Amino acid sequence: MFQKAFFPKTPHAEIKKEMQKEGFSPTIIRDKPGFIYHPHKHPETKYLVCLNGSMKVTVNGETYDFEPGDKLIIPGNTKHSAVVGKKGCSFFWSEKLVANKD
């Protein structure tokens, strides 16, 4: 689930609190320009919020421009990849196992 500008100009501490309310434990990741996350998947649900810079994130074949304030939740066992933009990218990253609702 990609949400453009979900956290517009929101202080990092507030974003972190919102993520924690949902049971995630966010950590800041800082990637260098051009870094590539090759296609992969894992059982954990991933929750990302872009803080600075950008990256193109592909989830199940759909590509998103991940920029400051954007929120992205990638369900577990979903194929995804990313390429970091020219200025690098800093983002909150967290994963957790989420029970199936079936």
C-alpha positions in Angstrom: 0.0 0.0 0.0 1.7 3.2 -1.2 0.5 6.5 0.1 2.0 9.7 -1.5 2.9 12.5 1.0 1.2 10.6 3.9 3.5 12.4 6.4 3.9 15.9 4.8 6.6 17.9 6.7 6.0 15.7 9.8 8.9 15.7 12.3 10.8 12.4 12.3 9.9 11.7 16.0 6.2 11.9 15.2 6.5 9.6 12.3 8.4 7.1 14.5 5.6 7.3 17.1 3.0 6.6 14.5 4.9 3.5 13.3 5.3 2.3 16.8 1.6 2.6 17.5 1.1 0.0 14.7 3.5 -2.4 16.4 6.6 -1.6 14.3 10.1 -0.7 15.5 11.5 1.7 13.0 15.2 2.2 12.3 16.7 4.8 9.9 18.4 3.4 6.9 20.7 5.6 4.8 21.4 4.3 1.3 24.0 5.7 -1.2 23.0 6.9 -4.7 22.4 4.1 -7.1 22.2 1.3 -4.5 20.0 -1.6 -5.7 17.7 -3.8 -3.7 17.4 -6.8 -6.1 13.9 -8.5 -6.3 13.1 -10.5 -3.2 10.4 -11.4 -0.8 10.1 -12.5 2.8 7.3 -13.5 5.3 7.5 -10.2 7.2 5.4 -7.1 6.3 7.7 -4.1 5.6 6.8 -0.5 6.6 8.8 2.3 5.1 8.6 6.1 5.3 10.9 8.2 3.1 12.7 11.0 5.1 15.2 12.4 2.5 16.2 11.7 -1.1 14.3 9.2 -3.2 14.2 5.7 -4.7 12.1 3.9 -7.2 10.4 1.0 -5.5 8.7 -1.8 -7.4 6.1 -4.0 -5.7 4.5 -6.8 -7.7 5.4 -5.1 -10.9 4.1 -1.6 -10.1 6.8 1.1 -9.6 6.5 4.0 -7.1 8.5 7.2 -6.8 9.3 7.0 -3.1 10.0 10.6 -1.8 10.0 12.5 1.5 6.8 11.9 3.4 5.7 8.9 1.4 4.5 5.8 3.2 4.8 2.3 1.8 3.6 -1.0 3.4 4.7 -4.1 1.6 2.8 -7.2 2.7 4.7 -10.3 3.6 5.6 -12.7 0.8 5.3 -9.9 -1.8 8.0 -9.6 -4.4 9.7 -6.1 -4.3 12.8 -4.3 -5.4 14.2 -0.8 -5.4 16.8 1.5 -6.9 18.0 4.5 -4.9 17.9 7.9 -6.5 20.8 10.3 -7.4 20.9 12.0 -4.0 20.6 8.8 -2.0 17.7 8.0 0.3 17.1 8.0 4.1 14.0 6.2 5.3 12.4 4.6 8.3 12.5 0.9 7.9 10.7 -1.8 9.9 9.4 -5.3 9.5 7.2 -7.6 11.5 5.2 -10.8 11.0 1.5 -10.0 10.4 -1.1 -12.8 10.8 -3.1 -13.7 7.8 -6.7 -12.5 8.0 -8.0 -15.5 6.1 
